[in-house]
Amino acid sequence: MNGTHDDILASGIGFDEADLTANRVGRLSEKQAERLLQARQNTVQGMVGIMVLLTVILLPLAIVGQAQTGSPQVSIVVGLVWLGLMGLFLLIIRSGQAVQVDVRRGQVEAVRGAVQCYTSSTGESGAQYNLRVGDVTFNKVERDAYIAFKHLDAYVIYYTPQSKQIVAAEPVASE
């Protein structure tokens, strides 16, 4: 990496020269693999924590609701809400298995071209940052990585094939 913009990319995405060298030959560096697994583990731990918290909140709510109304309908509704939320969380946790496949295989793919930077609304939680290069779309890009790219400039983006996680990038030299 040799320029200010390269340093901004490295900082925003979180890679160094050794990572980039591995990525150029289609490999995930050990440091990148560890970072991906740690992020996955943090997500799983957060989801399990939320699941436990919801159980602790909803179980007494169902019991109190049934006791106050004398009807099992409150418990049934609360139970259905709990089941729906648990199913959603399990789907989110399961979808993260692509990261584990990527780390196990250790492969990195590259796409080259002009980067289209755009956001999409996620309701009350704000904006979701996205990038597109040709027919490859990267959804839910970290904000720091997103702002490191210049809209419509050409880059080589290195990413994991299954989970589409950007692990490194470099500007394409002017020809």
LOKE-446708 format. One record per atom (N, C-alpha, C): x, y, z; residue in three letters. Coordinates in pm, whole numbers, padded with zeros to 5 digits, always signed. Each point is the difference from the previous one (the first is absolute). Layout:
// residues N
XYZALA ...
//
This chain:
// residues 175
+00086-00117+00000MET -00086+00117+00000MET +00089+00122+00000MET -00036+00094-00085ASN +00096+00107-00017ASN -00059+00140+00000ASN -00126+00016+00021GLY -00055+00135-00004GLY -00097+00023+00113GLY -00040+00126+00016THR -00092+00037+00106THR -00131-00075-00014THR -00050-00009-00125HIS -00127-00069-00020HIS +00013-00148+00033HIS +00113-00060-00031ASP +00023-00140+00036ASP -00005-00016+00151ASP +00056+00095+00073ASP +00000-00006+00146ASP -00143+00014+00055ASP -00080+00084-00063ILE -00140+00017+00042ILE -00076-00131-00021ILE +00023-00066-00115LEU -00064-00129-00025LEU +00044-00103+00104LEU +00129-00007+00025ALA +00053-00097+00095ALA -00058+00022+00139ALA -00008+00125+00041SER -00054+00033+00131SER -00151-00029+00006SER -00073+00041-00103GLY -00145-00017-00002GLY -00044-00145-00004GLY +00073-00081-00076ILE -00036-00141-00013ILE +00068-00084+00107ILE +00122+00039+00036GLY +00072-00073+00103GLY +00092-00107-00055GLY +00090+00038-00089PHE +00098-00095-00054PHE +00136+00067-00008PHE +00103-00081-00018ASP +00134+00054-00016ASP +00064-00062-00125ASP +00124+00034-00022GLU +00071-00045-00121GLU +00008-00153-00007GLU +00022-00065+00113ALA +00007-00147+00001ALA -00135-00062-00039ALA -00109+00060+00049ASP -00134-00047-00038ASP -00021+00016-00150ASP +00036+00117-00050LEU -00019+00030-00142LEU +00082-00094-00088LEU +00121-00031+00043THR +00085-00094-00075THR -00066-00137-00008THR -00056-00047+00110ALA -00071-00129+00000ALA -00123+00007-00090ALA -00074+00110+00009ASN -00122+00016-00080ASN +00028+00003-00149ASN +00111+00059-00039ARG +00034+00008-00143ARG +00020-00137-00063ARG +00034-00100+00081VAL +00015-00136-00052VAL -00120-00088+00036VAL -00110+00067+00039GLY -00125-00072+00023GLY -00014-00067+00135GLY +00079+00043+00097ARG -00001-00061+00132ARG -00042+00101+00107ARG -00063-00051+00102LEU -00035+00077+00118LEU +00117-00008+00097LEU +00044+00112+00052SER +00110-00005+00097SER -00052-00056+00132SER +00092-00046+00082GLU -00038-00055+00131GLU -00066+00107+00086GLU +00054+00121-00006LYS -00056+00111+00079LYS -00143+00031-00046LYS -00023-00001-00131GLN -00134+00027-00051GLN -00097-00111+00043GLN +00045-00124-00005ALA -00084-00113+00041ALA -00039+00015+00147ALA +00095+00035+00084GLU -00028+00018+00142GLU -00100+00114+00022GLU +00017+00109-00075ARG -00090+00115+00014ARG -00143-00037-00041ARG -00014-00075-00109LEU -00133-00043-00046LEU -00066-00092+00102LEU +00077-00095+00054LEU -00056-00092+00100LEU -00039+00074+00128LEU +00080+00098+00040GLN -00032+00077+00121GLN -00128+00080-00019GLN -00017+00061-00116ALA -00123+00075-00028ALA -00121-00093+00002ALA +00016-00117-00057ARG -00109-00100+00000ARG -00033-00041+00143ARG +00103-00026+00080GLN -00021-00041+00138GLN -00071+00110+00078GLN +00038+00125-00023ASN -00066+00113+00068ASN -00147+00007-00037ASN -00032-00023-00126THR -00140+00002-00045THR -00080-00110+00067THR +00056-00121+00002VAL -00069-00113+00062VAL -00022+00027+00149VAL +00102+00049+00068GLN -00014+00028+00143GLN -00107+00106+00025GLN -00003+00102-00084GLY -00102+00104+00013GLY -00140-00056-00021GLY -00016-00084-00101MET -00131-00060-00027MET -00044-00091+00114MET +00091-00081+00053VAL -00035-00087+00112VAL -00039+00084+00122VAL +00073+00108+00024GLY -00034+00089+00110GLY -00139+00059-00015GLY -00033+00043-00120ILE -00133+00056-00025ILE -00108-00107+00019ILE +00030-00122-00048MET -00096-00110+00016MET -00027-00028+00147MET +00104-00002+00082VAL -00016-00025+00144VAL -00079+00115+00063VAL +00034+00122-00035LEU -00070+00117+00055LEU -00149-00003-00036LEU -00030-00030-00124LEU -00141-00008-00040LEU -00074-00110+00074LEU +00067-00111+00023THR -00063-00109+00074THR -00029+00043+00143THR +00096+00068+00062VAL -00016+00046+00138VAL -00113+00103+00010VAL -00018+00080-00103ILE -00106+00102+00001ILE -00136-00061-00037ILE -00003-00081-00105LEU -00128-00048-00052LEU -00063-00111+00083LEU +00081-00084+00062LEU -00057-00109+00080LEU -00083+00053+00117LEU +00053+00092+00081PRO -00084+00055+00107PRO -00121+00077-00055PRO +00017+00067-00112LEU -00111+00073-00061LEU -00114-00095-00036LEU +00034-00115-00054ALA -00101-00099-00037ALA -00071-00052+00126ALA +00077-00028+00105ILE -00059-00053+00123ILE -00090+00102+00067ILE +00049+00125+00010VAL -00079+00107+00062VAL -00124+00031-00084VAL +00017+00004-00132GLY -00113+00029-00088GLY -00110-00103+00013GLY +00038-00127+00008GLN -00099-00105+00015GLN -00065+00007+00138GLN +00078+00028+00102ALA -00054+00008+00136ALA -00099+00116+00013ALA +00029+00112-00063GLN -00087+00117+00012GLN -00128-00015-00081GLN +00011-00059-00119THR -00118-00011-00086THR -00076-00130+00020THR +00066-00100+00056GLY -00064-00130+00016GLY -00016-00072-00132GLY +00066+00051-00103SER -00012-00059-00134SER +00138-00037-00052SER +00008-00115-00065PRO +00131-00040-00055PRO +00038+00077-00127PRO -00088+00084-00052GLN +00028+00071-00125GLN +00123+00090+00011GLN +00017+00067+00112VAL +00115+00087+00019VAL +00128-00084-00006VAL +00000-00113+00068SER +00118-00088-00001SER +00027-00053-00140SER -00105-00032-00071ILE +00017-00052-00136ILE +00061+00106-00091ILE -00051+00122+00007VAL +00054+00109-00083VAL +00145+00028+00036VAL +00030+00011+00129VAL +00137+00025+00043VAL +00090-00115-00045VAL -00048-00123+00014GLY +00077-00116-00044GLY +00028+00002-00149GLY -00099+00038-00079LEU +00019+00008-00145LEU +00100+00110-00038LEU -00009+00112+00069VAL +00097+00108-00023VAL +00141-00049+00033VAL +00013-00068+00114TRP +00130-00053+00041TRP +00054-00099-00103TRP -00085-00093-00045LEU +00043-00098-00101LEU +00043+00068-00129LEU -00075+00101-00043GLY +00036+00072-00122GLY +00135+00069+00013GLY +00021+00067+00112LEU +00128+00068+00021LEU +00116-00100+00011LEU -00021-00110+00068MET +00107-00101+00011MET +00034-00057-00139MET -00102-00023-00080GLY +00023-00048-00137GLY +00080+00099-00082GLY -00035+00127+00013LEU +00073+00105-00072LEU +00146+00005+00044LEU +00024-00004+00129PHE +00137+00004+00051PHE +00079-00123-00044PHE -00063-00116+00001LEU +00069-00120-00045LEU +00035+00008-00148LEU -00088+00059-00080LEU +00030+00020-00143LEU +00120+00093-00018LEU +00005+00106+00079ILE +00112+00094-00008ILE +00129-00071+00039ILE -00003-00077+00106ILE +00118-00073+00043ILE +00042-00100-00106ILE -00096-00071-00057ARG +00030-00100-00104ARG +00056+00065-00127ARG -00049+00117-00034SER +00049+00067-00121SER +00148+00037+00011SER +00048+00013+00122GLY +00140+00032+00022GLY +00093-00117-00024GLY -00054-00117-00029GLN +00084-00116-00026GLN +00083+00017-00126GLN -00042+00089-00089ALA +00079+00027-00121ALA +00138+00051+00036ALA +00010+00075+00108VAL +00130+00050+00045VAL +00091-00117+00037VAL -00055-00097+00071GLN +00079-00117+00038GLN +00048-00077-00122GLN -00085-00013-00101VAL +00039-00068-00123VAL +00114+00077-00067VAL -00013+00132-00006ASP +00105+00083-00060ASP +00133-00016+00072ASP -00004+00001+00131VAL +00124-00013+00078VAL +00061-00139-00020VAL -00083-00103+00001ARG +00051-00135-00019ARG +00066-00017-00136ARG -00062+00055-00102ARG +00056-00011-00136ARG +00119+00094-00020ARG -00003+00114+00068GLY +00112+00095-00007GLY +00015+00070-00134GLY -00103-00003-00081GLN +00008+00061-00133GLN -00053+00142+00000GLN +00057+00080-00090VAL -00045+00137-00021VAL -00022+00017-00150VAL -00108+00066-00034GLU -00025+00036-00139GLU +00024+00149-00016GLU +00015+00042-00124ALA +00022+00142-00028ALA -00094+00044-00111ALA -00043+00123+00011VAL -00079+00063-00105VAL +00065+00134-00028VAL +00004+00037-00127ARG +00069+00121-00042ARG -00096+00088-00080ARG -00001+00129+00033GLY -00083+00092-00075GLY -00040+00121+00082GLY -00085+00081-00061ALA -00050+00121+00065ALA -00094-00039+00113ALA +00018+00063+00115VAL -00081-00030+00117VAL -00116+00098+00008VAL -00119-00055+00010GLN -00119+00081+00023GLN -00031-00007+00149GLN +00002+00115+00064CYS -00029+00009+00143CYS -00143+00050+00016CYS -00080-00070+00078TYR -00137+00046+00023TYR -00048-00049+00136TYR -00100+00069+00050THR -00058-00038+00128THR -00144-00042-00022THR -00050-00078+00092SER -00142-00034+00000SER -00051+00019+00142SER -00123+00034+00012SER -00059+00029+00130SER -00031-00129+00073SER +00025+00000+00128THR -00034-00115+00083THR -00101+00041+00106THR -00081+00099-00032GLY -00101+00046+00094GLY +00059+00089+00107GLY -00040-00024+00123GLU +00042+00084+00111GLU +00149-00014+00031GLU +00060-00113-00040SER +00140-00021+00037SER +00097+00072-00093SER -00049+00069-00100GLY +00088+00081-00085GLY +00026-00061-00136GLY +00120+00025-00049ALA +00036-00041-00135ALA +00080-00130+00001ALA -00017-00075-00106GLN +00083-00118-00026GLN +00092+00037-00113GLN +00129-00026+00017TYR +00100+00036-00100TYR +00025-00117-00094TYR +00000+00030-00131ASN +00014-00104-00102ASN +00099+00045-00107ASN +00065-00097-00061LEU +00090+00026-00112LEU -00034-00098-00111LEU +00019+00044-00123ARG -00020-00088-00115ARG +00114+00022-00099ARG +00056-00112-00046VAL +00101+00003-00105VAL -00044-00102-00104VAL -00037+00049-00118GLY -00052-00091-00102GLY -00124-00071+00053GLY +00003-00133-00002ASP -00116-00076+00047ASP +00017-00051+00142ASP +00101+00048+00072VAL +00023-00041+00139VAL -00046+00113+00092VAL -00090-00034+00092THR -00052+00097+00095THR +00043-00038+00141THR +00045+00099+00074PHE +00038-00018+00139PHE -00101+00076+00086PHE -00081-00073+00076ASN -00101+00061+00086ASN +00053+00009+00142ASN -00054+00095+00074LYS +00034+00018+00140LYS +00150+00016+00021LYS +00059+00087-00079VAL +00142+00031+00011VAL +00020+00089+00123VAL +00105-00026+00076GLU +00030+00084+00116GLU +00019+00145-00046GLU -00045+00094+00081ARG +00006+00142-00036ARG +00142+00044-00033ARG +00098-00038+00082ASP +00138+00042-00024ASP +00052-00052-00134ASP -00038-00122-00036ALA +00041-00055-00130ALA -00071+00076-00112ALA -00128+00026+00019TYR -00080+00069-00102TYR +00059+00136-00035TYR +00033+00079+00101ILE +00049+00136-00027ILE +00144+00001-00052ILE +00067-00113+00005ALA +00137-00008-00053ALA +00001-00005-00152ALA -00113-00035-00062PHE -00008-00008-00146PHE -00049+00131-00058PHE +00048+00031-00120LYS -00047+00117-00074LYS -00096-00051-00108LYS -00121+00054+00004HIS -00105-00041-00093HIS +00050+00009-00145HIS -00017-00106-00073LEU +00033-00017-00142LEU +00149-00008-00032LEU +00087+00004+00102ASP +00142-00028-00024ASP +00017-00150-00018ASP +00106-00040-00068ALA +00025-00143-00025ALA +00087-00060+00110ALA -00038-00117+00044TYR +00071-00072+00105TYR +00007-00149-00035TYR +00090-00068+00067VAL -00005-00144+00010VAL -00045-00026+00143VAL -00113-00069+00015ILE -00051-00032+00133ILE +00016-00150+00021ILE +00064-00036+00111TYR +00020-00138+00037TYR -00105-00036+00105TYR -00067-00113-00020TYR -00111-00036+00088TYR -00013-00152+00015TYR -00069-00039+00105THR -00025-00142+00023THR -00118-00043-00087THR +00012-00115-00067PRO -00101-00039-00100PRO -00139-00032+00055PRO -00009-00063+00115GLN -00131-00040+00051GLN -00072+00113+00073GLN +00071+00066+00091SER -00064+00103+00083SER +00012+00140-00058SER +00076+00014-00107LYS +00019+00130-00067LYS +00049+00108+00096LYS +00098-00035+00083GLN +00061+00094+00091GLN +00123+00061-00068GLN +00005+00132-00007ILE +00117+00067-00058ILE +00114-00011+00099ILE +00114-00053-00046VAL +00116-00017+00088VAL +00115+00094-00037VAL +00001+00052-00123ALA +00103+00094-00041ALA -00043+00064-00132ALA +00067+00108-00036ALA -00027+00067-00127ALA +00119+00086-00034ALA +00013+00026-00130GLU +00104+00092-00044GLU -00049+00071-00125GLU +00039+00127-00012PRO -00042+00074-00119PRO +00068-00058-00124PRO -00071+00006-00111VAL +00058-00044-00127VAL +00083+00117-00055VAL +00123-00029-00033ALA +00088+00104-00053ALA -00055+00053-00131ALA +00013+00130-00021SER -00043+00061-00127SER +00081-00058-00114SER -00071-00031-00105GLU +00070-00064-00114GLU +00025+00099-00110GLU 
//
